[in-house]
């Protein structure tokens, strides 16, 4: 996820544990343990600003599981997950390889803590393969050019690109739409794009407070409208049910047992296929 790391004169990576990071805050929301005092303090401020955020994180995580399972069941065998975050089982490759063990998955993130825990992402089924690439979505050319990514994914065959809860951390300063267009152009016909993105549509004041809390912790963010989120899929075929709140995208039967409000969902999601 956006947010840099610092390399010292001796080549060692500064984990900057005194600064909050969105990936570690998300880990905290999901009940993980790979977070530190700065992350927990920032998460507490975010929870005060937007009390639904714990539910939002869990709802979004379930969307990731459902969308990956759906794509795997419909023939996708290659997955590229940008902005992976801290490993929380079941991870994307566990879902994909649960449907087809031969699936190949590449994870990428720019948080050095994610790199330190990447071994949890590399426990591939013997029939498939997983890899981790340390990179930043704001430099998409460099990310896609990495040797490990190219060795794991075949760019002549369809690839399922996942940008899950990532693009709202790419502000207009970095032109998120241009970045996504570059990624889309690099993928072959038959590839898919899954996006989950925060919107202020259902709770403008709460999302404004949340954005302010994140900025105060050093992580700029930007909610977008449904129209702005739809633009990310321009030129691709949206799969049913289109752009919808995160809990309404092909819910599992057990999901209906939980009452979810739009304020808790807080994200629009969608999946599209390249013609």
SULRA-V632253 format. One record per helix or strand of 3 or more residues. SS is the DSSP state (h for helix, s for strand). FROM is the first residue (numbers start at 1). LEN is the number of residues. If there is no record, write none. Layout:
SS,FROM,LEN / SS,FROM,LEN
//
This chain:
h,22,8 / h,37,13 / h,53,21 / s,78,5 / h,92,8 / s,104,6 / h,112,5 / h,118,4 / s,129,6 / h,137,8 / h,147,6 / s,160,5 / h,167,3 / h,172,3 / h,176,11 / s,192,7 / h,204,13 / h,226,6 / h,246,3 / h,253,5 / h,262,4 / s,267,7
//
